[in-house]
Amino acid sequence: MDGTLLDHTSYSWDGASRALEELRRRRIPLIFCTSKTRTEVKALRRAIGNIHPFVVENGGSLVIPAGYFPSIGPSTGKAKHYTLMLGRPYDELVRELRAIARQTGVEVRGFHQMSADEVARATGLTVKEARMAQQRETGEPFIFRNATPAKIRAFRRQARERGYSVQKGGRFWHFAGDHDKGLALGALIGFYRVAWAAPIRTIALGDSGNDLLMLQLVDRPVLMPKPDGSFAKEVTSHMPDILRAKKPGSRGWGLAVLQALRANGTGVSEAVKKTRHTNS
């Protein structure tokens, strides 16, 4: 979400207000798909007024409001959300991150080692928001410290061999199980197809390497520029012809969404997906 729907430093979505209102008017679901935590996304959903399912921690969990899909749980009861956990437990991830770092001789520093103040300084979040960002369940943001490109490649290779993924986000690297945003969104699109029994056109916007599989999944992928105007090489190397937004942050996101809606016309159901990450 950071750098896409949310501006990179202020975390404002003001520039996307017109697009957000148009999505609401057309009753098009806006799916938050991000490296942020469940706690962070719940707060953002309340602030923006979003009522739809959401994906957190780079696909580690898919969270669906109770009663949203008739086929998933009863519409009554105490549960407010149903969660499809696709990731590994957090304690396991921290243990394995440390083990792989030792094995490859790479120094890393994860969120579990950082104070809330340190996370706040690194992200531009408030200390309260930083504490929410540290409430991890299925993924660990981290940084490499003084690691050469060769060492980083060795670390990523060893992680893959042990069944884990290492993805590069906007500010941090992310260590997780063998899941991704594309896997979670694929499951969610399936739920929509069953529930709606109608053609669905999907749109996704992202700006980082950890958005690649999500962007490859949808009908209309849009790559957002970084604050300096550059685009993620991890995406462009695999999708050289991908649509590219003209501006970073919420304004660029809003313009790209409105352009997509005009291109698609009216009367067609769409699952509109947006990404970014904590860390995002």
N, C-alpha and C positions, 0 to 999 in steps of 0.2 A: 504493500500500500504506500509506503514512503516513496516519494518521488513520482508517484502515479496519481492516484486519487488524492493523496496528501502531499502538500508541498514538502520539500526535502528537509528544510530546517524549521519552519514554523508549524508544520503538521496541520496546516489549515486546508480545508476543502472549499473555501469560498469561490475559487475560480471555476468550480464544477457545479455551482448551484443551479444554473439553468439546465444542465444535462440531468442532474439528479431529479429535478422537478418534472422533466419530460419523461423520465423512466417511470416515475410514480404515476403520472397522468396516463401513460399507456399500460400501466400495470405489468411492466417488464421486470422480472426479478434481477436484483443486483446482488451478486454473490461476492462477498469478501473472501479472497483467497490469498493468504499471506503467511509470512514467517512469524507474525505476531502471535501472542498467546491468547488463549480463550478469554482470560480476564481483560486484556487490552481490547479485544474485538467486541466484547459485550458492552464495554463503555462507549466505544465508537458507534456501535449500532444504536444505542440509546440516544446519543447526541445527534446522529444523522436521521434517526427515525426509520431505521432499516428493520424489517421483520422476516427476512429470508434466511435460508440455511447459510452456513459459512464454514470455511476451511481454514484451519490454523496450523502453525508450525510446519509450513512447507508440505502440507498433506498428511501430517501425522494424525489429525483428527478431523472428521467431518461431523458437524453439529447441526441437527435438524430440529426446529421447534416442534413441540408435541402437537399433533393434529395437522401438521402442514401437508404431509402426504397420507392419505387414508390407509395405505397399505403398510405404514410403519407405525405400529403401536396404536392404542386407543386414543381418541381425542379428549377423553376425560381422565382424571387421575391427578396425582401430585406432581408427576414429572413435567418439567417445563421444556426440556430438551432431550433428544435422543442422540447419543454419541456413537459414531462408528470409529473405533480406534484402529488405525492402520500402522501406527508406529510402535517402537520398542519403549519399554519403561525408562524413565529418566535416569534412575540410579544406574541402570545397566549402561546407558549411553555415557555417563560421566566416567564410569569405570573403564570402559573400552577406549574412550578418547585418551585417557591418561596412559593406558597400556600401549596403544599404538604410537603415541608420542615417544614413550620410552624406547620402544622397539626400533623406531626409525631415527632416533636421536634428534627429534624435532621438539623445540620448545613451543608450547601453546598456552593460551590463557583463556579459559572459558567463563561464561557468565557465573558459574557456580563459585569461581574464585574471585569475582569482582564484588566490590561493595556497590550499593545503590548509587552512591555519589559518583563512583567511577563509571558506571553504566550511563548515568545522566550526562556526564561530561562527554562521553564518546558518542552519544546519540543526539544530544540536544533536548532530551526529554526532561521533565521535572523529576525530582527524586521520587515523588509518589508514582509517576508513570513508569519510572525505571524499576521500581519494586514490582509493578504489574508485569513488566517485561521479563522479570526473573522468575516468574511463576510458571516454569517450564513443565511440560508433561511428556513430550515425545521428540524433543530436539534440543540441541545445545549450540548456541552461537559462540564463536570463539575467534581468536586472532592467532596468526603465526607470529612468533617473535624471532626476528633475525634469521629467518629460514630462506635458503636459496630456492630458486624455482625447481632445481633437481630434488631437493629435500621435500618440497611440497608435493611433487609428483610421486615420490616414493611413499609419502604418507597417504596420499589418496589411493594409490595402488594397494597398499596393505589394508586400508579400510574396505575396499571393494572385495578383497580376498576373504575378509572376515564377515562379509555380509552387511556392510554399512555404506552409507553414502556421504560424500563430502561435497557440498555445493557452495558456490560463491554468491553471496548476496550483495546488497548495495554497500553495507558498512562492515559486515562480518562474514566469515565463513560459517557454514552450518553443518553440524555432525548429527546424523540421524540413522534410523534403520533403512531398510531397502524400500522406501516409499517416496512419493513425490507429489507435487501439486496435480500433475496429469492423472495419476491413479485416482486420487480423491475426486477430482472433477468428473472423471469418466463415470464413476459410480453415481455421482449426483445427477449427471445428465441422463443416466439410465432411469433414475427415479422419476425425473420430469417426463420422460417419454412414456412411461407406464401410466403416470397420473393424468397427463394431458391427452394422451392418445392422438397426438397431432404433430405435424412437422415442427421441428425446433431448429432455429438457427442460433448458433452460439458465437459470442464475441469475447475476446480476452485482451487485456492490456497489461503489459509488464515491462520491466526495465532491466532485469538482471539475468544472469546465467541460470539461477534457480527457477526462472519462469519458462525455460525452454520447452519442457515437456507439456506444460499447460498450453503454450502458444501453438505447439504442433498439433494439439488435439482439436482445436476449435475451427469453425468455419471462417472466421475473420480475425486473425491475430494482428495485434498492433503493438509495435515496439516503441516504448517511450524513451526519449533522450535523457541522458544524465544532466545534472545541472550545468555542466560545461558544454553541453550540446553534442557530446559523443554518444555512441550507441554500444551496447554490450557486445563485444566480439564473440562471446560464448554463444550468442543468439545469431548474429549476422553470419557467422561462419557456417552454420547449419541451415539458415533461412535467409539467403542473400536478397530475396525478392520480397521480404516481409514489408507490410505497410509500416511507415514510420511517422509517428506524431511530430508535429512541427514545434511544439513547445513542451518543456518538462513540467511536472507537477500538475496541480489541479486544473489549471487553465488548459494545458495541453490535453489532459484526460477528457475534460468536458468537450472541447472542440472535436476530438477524435470520436467520442461517443455520438455527438450530434451528427457528425458526418456519416457515421455508420447507420444511424437511424434514417437519415435522408436517403442513403443508398439502398436501404432495404425496403423503404416504403412503409405502408401501414397495413395492419390486418394480419401480420404474420407473427406468431409467438416466437419470442427469443429468450434464451437464458443468457443474460449479459453478465460476464465474469470479469472481475477486476482483481489485480494482484498487488503485492509488495509487502513486504516484509519488511517485520521488525527490523530490523536489522538490517535487515531488513534492508 
